[in-house]
Amino acid sequence: MRGHMKEDDERQIREALRQSVPPIDPELRRDLWSAVLRKIDTHPATIPWYDWALIGASCAVFVFFPQMILVFAYHL
């Protein structure tokens, strides 16, 4: 009896998923690469000030404490 209940539940779940999720269209409606290039051109990448501060602090730590390079590499 348990096997039958399990199959029935699985069938109900499959039917619910089929009804709730629309079928996927494998063909793209348009080319996305041109949109990506356009976005890159309009918003050039900028590095915020706190990234520069972290880079500077890391370099200072590595200069004054060279053994920290090994600790840092270990945690990567």
N, CA, C and O atoms as a GROMACS GRO file, in nm:
protein
  304
    1MET      N    1   0.082  -0.120   0.000
    1MET     CA    2   0.000   0.000   0.000
    1MET      C    3   0.087   0.126   0.000
    1MET      O    4   0.051   0.227  -0.062
    2ARG      N    5   0.201   0.121   0.069
    2ARG     CA    6   0.287   0.238   0.075
    2ARG      C    7   0.344   0.272  -0.062
    2ARG      O    8   0.351   0.389  -0.098
    3GLY      N    9   0.383   0.172  -0.140
    3GLY     CA   10   0.437   0.195  -0.274
    3GLY      C   11   0.335   0.264  -0.363
    3GLY      O   12   0.370   0.352  -0.441
    4HIS      N   13   0.210   0.225  -0.353
    4HIS     CA   14   0.104   0.287  -0.433
    4HIS      C   15   0.084   0.433  -0.394
    4HIS      O   16   0.067   0.520  -0.480
    5MET      N   17   0.086   0.460  -0.265
    5MET     CA   18   0.070   0.598  -0.219
    5MET      C   19   0.187   0.683  -0.267
    5MET      O   20   0.169   0.799  -0.304
    6LYS      N   21   0.305   0.627  -0.267
    6LYS     CA   22   0.422   0.700  -0.309
    6LYS      C   23   0.415   0.734  -0.458
    6LYS      O   24   0.445   0.846  -0.498
    7GLU      N   25   0.375   0.638  -0.541
    7GLU     CA   26   0.361   0.662  -0.685
    7GLU      C   27   0.252   0.765  -0.712
    7GLU      O   28   0.268   0.850  -0.800
    8ASP      N   29   0.143   0.757  -0.638
    8ASP     CA   30   0.034   0.852  -0.656
    8ASP      C   31   0.079   0.993  -0.618
    8ASP      O   32   0.046   1.090  -0.687
    9ASP      N   33   0.153   1.004  -0.508
    9ASP     CA   34   0.204   1.135  -0.466
    9ASP      C   35   0.301   1.191  -0.569
    9ASP      O   36   0.296   1.310  -0.601
   10GLU      N   37   0.389   1.106  -0.621
   10GLU     CA   38   0.484   1.151  -0.722
   10GLU      C   39   0.413   1.199  -0.848
   10GLU      O   40   0.452   1.298  -0.908
   11ARG      N   41   0.309   1.128  -0.887
   11ARG     CA   42   0.232   1.168  -1.006
   11ARG      C   43   0.164   1.303  -0.984
   11ARG      O   44   0.161   1.387  -1.073
   12GLN      N   45   0.110   1.323  -0.864
   12GLN     CA   46   0.046   1.451  -0.833
   12GLN      C   47   0.147   1.565  -0.833
   12GLN      O   48   0.118   1.675  -0.881
   13ILE      N   49   0.264   1.538  -0.781
   13ILE     CA   50   0.369   1.641  -0.779
   13ILE      C   51   0.412   1.675  -0.921
   13ILE      O   52   0.428   1.793  -0.954
   14ARG      N   53   0.431   1.573  -1.005
   14ARG     CA   54   0.468   1.599  -1.145
   14ARG      C   55   0.363   1.683  -1.217
   14ARG      O   56   0.396   1.776  -1.289
   15GLU      N   57   0.237   1.649  -1.196
   15GLU     CA   58   0.129   1.725  -1.261
   15GLU      C   59   0.125   1.869  -1.211
   15GLU      O   60   0.103   1.961  -1.289
   16ALA      N   61   0.145   1.888  -1.081
   16ALA     CA   62   0.145   2.024  -1.026
   16ALA      C   63   0.260   2.104  -1.083
   16ALA      O   64   0.244   2.222  -1.114
   17LEU      N   65   0.378   2.042  -1.097
   17LEU     CA   66   0.493   2.112  -1.155
   17LEU      C   67   0.469   2.145  -1.302
   17LEU      O   68   0.503   2.255  -1.347
   18ARG      N   69   0.412   2.053  -1.377
   18ARG     CA   70   0.384   2.079  -1.518
   18ARG      C   71   0.287   2.196  -1.536
   18ARG      O   72   0.301   2.274  -1.630
   19GLN      N   73   0.190   2.206  -1.446
   19GLN     CA   74   0.093   2.314  -1.457
   19GLN      C   75   0.151   2.448  -1.412
   19GLN      O   76   0.113   2.553  -1.465
   20SER      N   77   0.243   2.447  -1.315
   20SER     CA   78   0.293   2.573  -1.260
   20SER      C   79   0.411   2.629  -1.338
   20SER      O   80   0.431   2.751  -1.339
   21VAL      N   81   0.491   2.544  -1.403
   21VAL     CA   82   0.609   2.590  -1.475
   21VAL      C   83   0.580   2.587  -1.625
   21VAL      O   84   0.547   2.482  -1.679
   22PRO      N   85   0.592   2.702  -1.692
   22PRO     CA   86   0.566   2.703  -1.836
   22PRO      C   87   0.676   2.628  -1.911
   22PRO      O   88   0.788   2.616  -1.862
   23PRO      N   89   0.644   2.576  -2.028
   23PRO     CA   90   0.747   2.507  -2.106
   23PRO      C   91   0.856   2.604  -2.149
   23PRO      O   92   0.831   2.722  -2.172
   24ILE      N   93   0.977   2.552  -2.160
   24ILE     CA   94   1.092   2.635  -2.193
   24ILE      C   95   1.108   2.641  -2.344
   24ILE      O   96   1.103   2.539  -2.413
   25ASP      N   97   1.127   2.762  -2.395
   25ASP     CA   98   1.152   2.782  -2.538
   25ASP      C   99   1.303   2.777  -2.560
   25ASP      O  100   1.374   2.865  -2.512
   26PRO      N  101   1.354   2.675  -2.632
   26PRO     CA  102   1.500   2.662  -2.646
   26PRO      C  103   1.561   2.767  -2.739
   26PRO      O  104   1.682   2.787  -2.734
   27GLU      N  105   1.484   2.833  -2.819
   27GLU     CA  106   1.536   2.934  -2.911
   27GLU      C  107   1.532   3.072  -2.846
   27GLU      O  108   1.433   3.110  -2.783
   28LEU      N  109   1.641   3.147  -2.862
   28LEU     CA  110   1.644   3.283  -2.811
   28LEU      C  111   1.562   3.374  -2.902
   28LEU      O  112   1.563   3.358  -3.024
   29ARG      N  113   1.493   3.466  -2.843
   29ARG     CA  114   1.412   3.560  -2.923
   29ARG      C  115   1.498   3.670  -2.984
   29ARG      O  116   1.462   3.730  -3.085
   30ARG      N  117   1.614   3.696  -2.920
   30ARG     CA  118   1.704   3.799  -2.972
   30ARG      C  119   1.845   3.767  -2.926
   30ARG      O  120   1.867   3.683  -2.839
   31ASP      N  121   1.940   3.835  -2.986
   31ASP     CA  122   2.080   3.815  -2.952
   31ASP      C  123   2.113   3.894  -2.826
   31ASP      O  124   2.094   4.016  -2.823
   32LEU      N  125   2.162   3.827  -2.725
   32LEU     CA  126   2.190   3.893  -2.598
   32LEU      C  127   2.329   3.956  -2.594
   32LEU      O  128   2.353   4.046  -2.514
   33TRP      N  129   2.420   3.911  -2.678
   33TRP     CA  130   2.556   3.961  -2.674
   33TRP      C  131   2.562   4.110  -2.706
   33TRP      O  132   2.641   4.183  -2.645
   34SER      N  133   2.482   4.156  -2.799
   34SER     CA  134   2.483   4.300  -2.831
   34SER      C  135   2.435   4.382  -2.711
   34SER      O  136   2.486   4.492  -2.689
   35ALA      N  137   2.339   4.332  -2.635
   35ALA     CA  138   2.294   4.403  -2.516
   35ALA      C  139   2.403   4.407  -2.409
   35ALA      O  140   2.418   4.507  -2.339
   36VAL      N  141   2.478   4.300  -2.397
   36VAL     CA  142   2.589   4.296  -2.300
   36VAL      C  143   2.696   4.398  -2.338
   36VAL      O  144   2.745   4.472  -2.253
   37LEU      N  145   2.732   4.400  -2.465
   37LEU     CA  146   2.834   4.497  -2.510
   37LEU      C  147   2.786   4.641  -2.491
   37LEU      O  148   2.865   4.728  -2.452
   38ARG      N  149   2.660   4.666  -2.517
   38ARG     CA  150   2.606   4.800  -2.499
   38ARG      C  151   2.612   4.841  -2.353
   38ARG      O  152   2.644   4.956  -2.322
   39LYS      N  153   2.580   4.748  -2.262
   39LYS     CA  154   2.584   4.780  -2.119
   39LYS      C  155   2.726   4.806  -2.072
   39LYS      O  156   2.750   4.894  -1.991
   40ILE      N  157   2.822   4.728  -2.124
   40ILE     CA  158   2.962   4.749  -2.087
   40ILE      C  159   3.009   4.885  -2.136
   40ILE      O  160   3.084   4.953  -2.064
   41ASP      N  161   2.968   4.926  -2.254
   41ASP     CA  162   3.010   5.056  -2.307
   41ASP      C  163   2.950   5.172  -2.230
   41ASP      O  164   3.016   5.275  -2.213
   42THR      N  165   2.826   5.158  -2.184
   42THR     CA  166   2.760   5.269  -2.114
   42THR      C  167   2.803   5.279  -1.968
   42THR      O  168   2.803   5.389  -1.912
   43HIS      N  169   2.839   5.168  -1.904
   43HIS     CA  170   2.878   5.168  -1.764
   43HIS      C  171   3.018   5.108  -1.750
   43HIS      O  172   3.032   4.989  -1.722
   44PRO      N  173   3.121   5.190  -1.768
   44PRO     CA  174   3.257   5.133  -1.753
   44PRO      C  175   3.282   5.092  -1.608
   44PRO      O  176   3.228   5.152  -1.514
   45ALA      N  177   3.363   4.992  -1.592
   45ALA     CA  178   3.393   4.940  -1.458
   45ALA      C  179   3.478   5.041  -1.381
   45ALA      O  180   3.579   5.089  -1.430
   46THR      N  181   3.435   5.072  -1.261
   46THR     CA  182   3.511   5.160  -1.172
   46THR      C  183   3.541   5.083  -1.043
   46THR      O  184   3.461   5.002  -0.997
   47ILE      N  185   3.655   5.111  -0.986
   47ILE     CA  186   3.693   5.046  -0.861
   47ILE      C  187   3.667   5.144  -0.748
   47ILE      O  188   3.722   5.254  -0.748
   48PRO      N  189   3.583   5.106  -0.651
   48PRO     CA  190   3.552   5.197  -0.541
   48PRO      C  191   3.673   5.220  -0.450
   48PRO      O  192   3.769   5.142  -0.452
   49TRP      N  193   3.667   5.325  -0.371
   49TRP     CA  194   3.780   5.365  -0.287
   49TRP      C  195   3.815   5.260  -0.184
   49TRP      O  196   3.933   5.242  -0.151
   50TYR      N  197   3.715   5.188  -0.131
   50TYR     CA  198   3.744   5.092  -0.026
   50TYR      C  199   3.818   4.969  -0.082
   50TYR      O  200   3.889   4.902  -0.008
   51ASP      N  201   3.802   4.939  -0.211
   51ASP     CA  202   3.882   4.833  -0.271
   51ASP      C  203   4.029   4.874  -0.278
   51ASP      O  204   4.118   4.793  -0.251
   52TRP      N  205   4.053   5.000  -0.314
   52TRP     CA  206   4.192   5.050  -0.315
   52TRP      C  207   4.249   5.048  -0.174
   52TRP      O  208   4.367   5.016  -0.156
   53ALA      N  209   4.168   5.082  -0.073
   53ALA     CA  210   4.216   5.079   0.065
   53ALA      C  211   4.250   4.936   0.108
   53ALA      O  212   4.351   4.916   0.175
   54LEU      N  213   4.169   4.838   0.070
   54LEU     CA  214   4.199   4.699   0.104
   54LEU      C  215   4.324   4.649   0.033
   54LEU      O  216   4.403   4.575   0.092
   55ILE      N  217   4.342   4.689  -0.091
   55ILE     CA  218   4.464   4.650  -0.165
   55ILE      C  219   4.586   4.710  -0.099
   55ILE      O  220   4.687   4.642  -0.080
   56GLY      N  221   4.579   4.838  -0.063
   56GLY     CA  222   4.691   4.905   0.003
   56GLY      C  223   4.722   4.843   0.138
   56GLY      O  224   4.839   4.823   0.172
   57ALA      N  225   4.619   4.813   0.217
   57ALA     CA  226   4.640   4.751   0.348
   57ALA      C  227   4.701   4.612   0.333
   57ALA      O  228   4.790   4.574   0.410
   58SER      N  229   4.654   4.537   0.234
   58SER     CA  230   4.710   4.403   0.210
   58SER      C  231   4.857   4.411   0.171
   58SER      O  232   4.939   4.334   0.221
   59CYS      N  233   4.890   4.504   0.082
   59CYS     CA  234   5.030   4.520   0.041
   59CYS      C  235   5.117   4.561   0.160
   59CYS      O  236   5.229   4.511   0.175
   60ALA      N  237   5.066   4.651   0.245
   60ALA     CA  238   5.143   4.693   0.362
   60ALA      C  239   5.166   4.576   0.458
   60ALA      O  240   5.276   4.560   0.511
   61VAL      N  241   5.064   4.495   0.479
   61VAL     CA  242   5.079   4.378   0.567
   61VAL      C  243   5.180   4.282   0.508
   61VAL      O  244   5.263   4.227   0.581
   62PHE      N  245   5.175   4.260   0.377
   62PHE     CA  246   5.268   4.166   0.314
   62PHE      C  247   5.412   4.219   0.315
   62PHE      O  248   5.507   4.140   0.321
   63VAL      N  249   5.430   4.350   0.310
   63VAL     CA  250   5.565   4.408   0.314
   63VAL      C  251   5.623   4.396   0.455
   63VAL      O  252   5.738   4.358   0.471
   64PHE      N  253   5.542   4.428   0.558
   64PHE     CA  254   5.592   4.427   0.694
   64PHE      C  255   5.592   4.287   0.757
   64PHE      O  256   5.672   4.260   0.847
   65PHE      N  257   5.504   4.200   0.711
   65PHE     CA  258   5.494   4.064   0.763
   65PHE      C  259   5.490   3.965   0.647
   65PHE      O  260   5.382   3.918   0.610
   66PRO      N  261   5.605   3.933   0.588
   66PRO     CA  262   5.607   3.846   0.470
   66PRO      C  263   5.552   3.706   0.496
   66PRO      O  264   5.503   3.642   0.402
   67GLN      N  265   5.557   3.656   0.618
   67GLN     CA  266   5.504   3.524   0.647
   67GLN      C  267   5.351   3.521   0.632
   67GLN      O  268   5.293   3.413   0.619
   68MET      N  269   5.287   3.635   0.633
   68MET     CA  270   5.142   3.642   0.614
   68MET      C  271   5.102   3.602   0.472
   68MET      O  272   4.986   3.565   0.449
   69ILE      N  273   5.194   3.608   0.378
   69ILE     CA  274   5.165   3.565   0.242
   69ILE      C  275   5.129   3.417   0.244
   69ILE      O  276   5.034   3.375   0.177
   70LEU      N  277   5.204   3.337   0.321
   70LEU     CA  278   5.175   3.194   0.329
   70LEU      C  279   5.040   3.170   0.397
   70LEU      O  280   4.965   3.082   0.356
   71VAL      N  281   5.011   3.246   0.501
   71VAL     CA  282   4.881   3.231   0.569
   71VAL      C  283   4.768   3.267   0.473
   71VAL      O  284   4.667   3.197   0.467
   72PHE      N  285   4.785   3.374   0.400
   72PHE     CA  286   4.684   3.416   0.304
   72PHE      C  287   4.665   3.310   0.195
   72PHE      O  288   4.552   3.276   0.159
   73ALA      N  289   4.777   3.257   0.143
   73ALA     CA  290   4.770   3.155   0.038
   73ALA      C  291   4.704   3.028   0.090
   73ALA      O  292   4.632   2.962   0.016
   74TYR      N  293   4.728   2.994   0.215
   74TYR     CA  294   4.667   2.875   0.274
   74TYR      C  295   4.516   2.887   0.279
   74TYR      O  296   4.445   2.789   0.256
   75HIS      N  297   4.465   3.006   0.308
   75HIS     CA  298   4.320   3.025   0.320
   75HIS      C  299   4.250   3.045   0.186
   75HIS      O  300   4.127   3.051   0.180
   76LEU      N  301   4.326   3.056   0.081
   76LEU     CA  302   4.263   3.064  -0.051
   76LEU      C  303   4.226   2.926  -0.092
   76LEU      O  304   4.172   2.906  -0.201
   0.00000   0.00000   0.00000
